[in-house]
Amino acid sequence: MRRRHGAGMTVMTIEECQKLDTPLRQDLELLDYEVRTIVDRIRSEARDGGADDATFVKASTTVLLSIAAGLLARAAEDEQAPFDATSFAAGAGHAARWAAQRRLRYFVAGEA
């Protein structure tokens, strides 16, 4: 494994991920599908069990962000690079804006 002393561990934008070569791109698409499937199942079970849906969504978003931050922090340790919290926050903001725009495009196209 390559060690990059001094270079911060940063996140990629959605557009950068979309440009990745196969099979990595396919692996990321599978990850996206699997996580969405698990979240949808647990959300449905929580609603069926009487949990407040808005609370579940807000809390599960925090859990998913925590998992992502932990993943990046572990990769930074493996690379002996600093964890770049600013990059993480910027990446989360970029992903949120991308998701909102994507949702709007689907809504306008009648697919939402």
Buried (B, 14 or more C-beta within 10 A) or exposed (E): EEEEEEEBBBBBEBEEBEEEEEEEEEEBEEEEEEEEEEBEEEBEEBEEEEBEEEEBEEEBEEEEBEEBBEEBBEEBEEBBBBBBEEBBEBBBEBBEEEEEEEEEEEEEEEEE
